[in-house]
């Protein structure tokens, strides 16, 4: 299966991306939107919040904690969500 286009960095067993916002509340709003999107995908990222920076990482636990098409699809969807928050 072809990888979905996204801007995340691929590490050995994860995809990771950092997102920056102008305020803490914007960062939290984004995290809440990511949570809702993740529920729709039935696939959930690890989330780290550091004031206005949100770091997300994903891998597929039930496939042996490796990067699969599910991770690429979620990363691409989160990128689109971030674009909407950046407007």
N, C-alpha and C positions, 0 to 999 in steps of 0.2 A: 504494500500500500504506500502511496506517495505521501510524503510529509506535508502537513498543512503549513502555510507560510506564517511565520511569526518572528518576533525580534528577540526571543529568549536565548540565553546561553545554554548550550548543552554541556553537561559535565558527565562523568562516567556513568552515573546512575540517576541523574536528575536533570530537569530543565529548571532554570532559575532566571528571574527578572526582578529588577528593582524599579519602583515607581515613586516619583516625588510629587508632592502636592504643596500648594501655597500655605495651607493651614492644617492643623491637626484634625479638625472636624471634617475637612474634605477627604483626608486620608481614611478616616473612619467610615465615612459615607461610601467610599470606594470599596473598602473591605466588606461592608454589608452587601453591596451590589455583587461583589465576587462570590460571597456566600450563597446568594440566591441563584446566581448563574451556575455555580458548582452543583447545587441541588438539581438543577435542570439536566446537567450532564451526568449526574450520578458519579461524580469524580471530584475529589476535594484536594486543594493545595495545602501545603504547610504555609503558615502566615506568620511573619514577624513584623511588628509595628515599632518603629523608632521615630516617634514624634511625627514628622511629615513624610517620612520614608516608609514605604511598605515593600517588603521583600517576600516574593512568592516562590515556592519551589514545588514541583510535581514529579511524581513517578507512580508507576502502577504497582501497588503493593501485592495484589493477587496474581501478578505475573512474575513475582520474585523481586520486587522493588527495582524494576528497570524502566527505561523510557519506552513507551509504546505509542501507538497512534492516538490513544485516548489522551495522552499528555499533550501531544502536538495540537490536537483539536481544541482542548481546553485553553492552551496558551494562546492560540489564535483568537479564540472568543474573548479572552480577557484583554488582549491587545485592542480589539474593537471597542470594548467597554471603556478602556483607558482613554482612547481617542475621544469618546463622547464626554468624558470627564475633563478632558483638556481644553475643550472649546470654551 
